[in-house]
Amino acid sequence: MRCRISFRPGENMKLVESAGSLLPGSRVVLRGRIGPLPIEWVAIHTEYDPPHLFADRQESGPFTSWYHRHRFLDDGQGGTLLRDEIEYAVPLGVIGRWLGGWLVRRKLEAMFAYRHEKTRSLIESREWTSALSASER
């Protein structure tokens, strides 16, 4: 399975390295800015259980810790629900949570709402079938 990341318009992040895989041990590197600060975010895929889930953890980046499970659940009506389960900690402990915790939550909610909409649009358009066929060549 190929890895594809969607960024919201106006987000200052770029995918700079990817193995193109979700298999455990594969690595993804993002670079960008949070305000005036340059960041590099390195994530390692840790779990892969198709068609149920894959997961990644931050190796280095803007959070003190980050673990993200992408779960695919049967909706009971012939469809699939995508659930993101994220455990994270912002830097600076209590001070970071107090000063920036609300902003981080708001940005994460907006980012995942955008990604879920892009995923839904991709699936409904059936573009994913041609992308999957091309990656299997």
C-alpha positions as CSV (number, residue, x, y, z in Angstrom):
1,M,0.0,0.0,0.0
2,R,1.3,3.5,-0.9
3,C,1.4,6.3,1.6
4,R,-0.3,9.5,0.6
5,I,-0.6,12.6,2.9
6,S,-3.0,15.5,2.3
7,F,-2.2,18.9,3.7
8,R,-4.8,21.6,4.1
9,P,-4.4,24.6,1.8
10,G,-2.2,27.2,3.6
11,E,-0.4,24.6,5.7
12,N,3.2,25.1,5.4
13,M,4.3,21.4,5.4
14,K,5.9,19.3,2.7
15,L,6.5,15.6,2.4
16,V,10.3,15.3,1.8
17,E,10.9,11.6,2.4
18,S,8.7,8.5,2.2
19,A,9.3,4.9,1.6
20,G,5.9,4.9,-0.1
21,S,4.8,2.1,2.3
22,L,2.8,1.7,5.5
23,L,4.8,-1.4,6.6
24,P,6.4,-1.3,10.1
25,G,9.8,0.5,10.0
26,S,9.0,2.6,7.0
27,R,9.7,6.3,7.6
28,V,8.0,9.6,6.6
29,V,9.7,13.0,6.9
30,L,7.8,16.2,6.8
31,R,9.3,19.7,6.8
32,G,7.7,23.1,7.2
33,R,7.0,25.9,9.6
34,I,4.9,26.4,12.6
35,G,4.7,30.2,12.6
36,P,8.2,31.5,12.2
37,L,9.8,28.3,13.5
38,P,11.1,25.7,11.0
39,I,10.3,22.1,11.9
40,E,11.2,18.6,10.8
41,W,8.7,15.8,11.7
42,V,9.9,12.2,11.4
43,A,7.4,9.4,11.9
44,I,8.0,5.7,11.8
45,H,5.2,3.3,10.9
46,T,4.8,0.8,13.8
47,E,1.7,-1.3,13.0
48,Y,0.1,-2.6,9.8
49,D,-2.9,-4.8,9.9
50,P,-4.8,-4.4,6.7
51,P,-7.7,-3.8,6.3
52,H,-8.1,-2.8,9.9
53,L,-5.3,-0.3,10.9
54,F,-1.9,1.1,10.5
55,A,-0.1,3.3,13.0
56,D,2.9,5.7,13.3
57,R,4.9,7.2,16.1
58,Q,6.9,10.4,16.1
59,E,10.6,9.7,16.1
60,S,11.4,13.4,16.2
61,G,9.3,16.5,15.7
62,P,7.2,19.2,17.3
63,F,5.5,17.0,20.0
64,T,7.0,15.6,23.2
65,S,5.4,12.4,22.1
66,W,3.0,11.3,19.3
67,Y,1.3,8.0,18.5
68,H,-1.3,7.8,15.8
69,R,-3.5,4.8,14.9
70,H,-5.5,5.0,11.7
71,R,-8.4,2.6,12.2
72,F,-10.9,1.4,9.5
73,L,-14.1,0.2,11.0
74,D,-17.2,-1.5,9.5
75,D,-20.1,0.9,9.7
76,G,-22.7,-1.9,9.6
77,Q,-24.1,-0.5,6.4
78,G,-21.6,-1.8,3.8
79,G,-19.3,1.2,4.3
80,T,-16.2,2.0,6.4
81,L,-15.5,4.6,9.1
82,L,-12.1,6.1,9.4
83,R,-11.1,6.8,13.0
84,D,-7.9,8.5,14.0
85,E,-6.8,7.7,17.5
86,I,-4.0,10.0,18.6
87,E,-2.0,10.2,21.9
88,Y,0.2,13.2,22.0
89,A,1.9,15.5,24.4
90,V,2.9,19.1,23.7
91,P,6.3,20.4,24.7
92,L,6.9,22.3,27.9
93,G,4.6,20.2,30.1
94,V,1.9,22.1,32.0
95,I,3.0,25.4,30.6
96,G,2.7,24.1,27.0
97,R,-0.7,22.6,27.7
98,W,-1.9,25.8,29.3
99,L,-0.5,28.1,26.6
100,G,-0.9,26.1,23.5
101,G,-3.0,23.0,24.2
102,W,-6.2,24.5,22.9
103,L,-4.6,25.7,19.7
104,V,-3.0,22.3,19.0
105,R,-6.3,20.6,19.5
106,R,-8.1,23.1,17.2
107,K,-5.4,22.7,14.5
108,L,-5.5,18.8,14.8
109,E,-9.3,18.8,14.5
110,A,-9.2,21.0,11.4
111,M,-6.4,18.9,9.8
112,F,-8.1,15.6,10.4
113,A,-11.5,16.9,9.2
114,Y,-9.8,18.0,6.0
115,R,-8.0,14.7,5.6
116,H,-11.3,12.7,6.2
117,E,-13.1,14.8,3.6
118,K,-10.2,14.3,1.0
119,T,-10.3,10.6,1.7
120,R,-14.0,10.4,1.3
121,S,-13.8,12.4,-2.0
122,L,-11.0,10.1,-3.3
123,I,-12.9,6.9,-2.4
124,E,-16.2,8.2,-3.9
125,S,-14.5,9.3,-7.1
126,R,-12.9,5.9,-7.5
127,E,-9.6,7.6,-8.3
128,W,-8.0,5.3,-5.7
129,T,-8.5,2.3,-8.0
130,S,-6.3,3.8,-10.7
131,A,-3.7,4.9,-8.1
132,L,-3.7,1.4,-6.7
133,S,-3.3,-0.2,-10.1
134,A,-0.4,2.1,-10.9
135,S,1.4,1.3,-7.7
136,E,1.1,-2.5,-8.4
137,R,2.9,-2.2,-11.7
